[in-house]
């Protein structure tokens, strides 16, 4: 099943329609490489001359998260970043609280421990999010500038990379 069909099925199950704007947001989101925030997606639409309302964008992102097509990553600043998950395997994240860098990782040991704990507690897991917050290697080493400057510079680089 492709992403559009999966999203349409999800929407139908919630008595919603696949509107032109929702389909457009889905398509653009699937083309993004890496992590992005709602503002980056909004800029992409504006650059392409395809206006979409901010409210619709946020509501659709929430629906895409709920449908399992997008993963939402809460940042230390309170802002959320997203990543397309359709066709990707599960992984977890380390988030730098200084520069906002997101490092993906996988650990069979962590997955095994989660399963063991759930089994021991007679808990049926339907999904999980594992996020470690801390300071990345560059920020820990004090690599240039104050944290806020590094964060702003990193965010600008990430925006360009995510939208490329």
Secondary structure, DSSP 8 states (H G I E B T S, - for coil): --HHHHHHHHHHHTT----HHHHHHHHHHHH--SEE-HHHHHHHHHHTT----HHHHHHHHHHHHHTTSEEEEE-TTS-EEEEE-TT----EEEEETTT--EEEE--HHHHHHHHHHHHHTT--------EEEE--HHHHTT-SS-HHHHHHHHHHHHHHHHH-
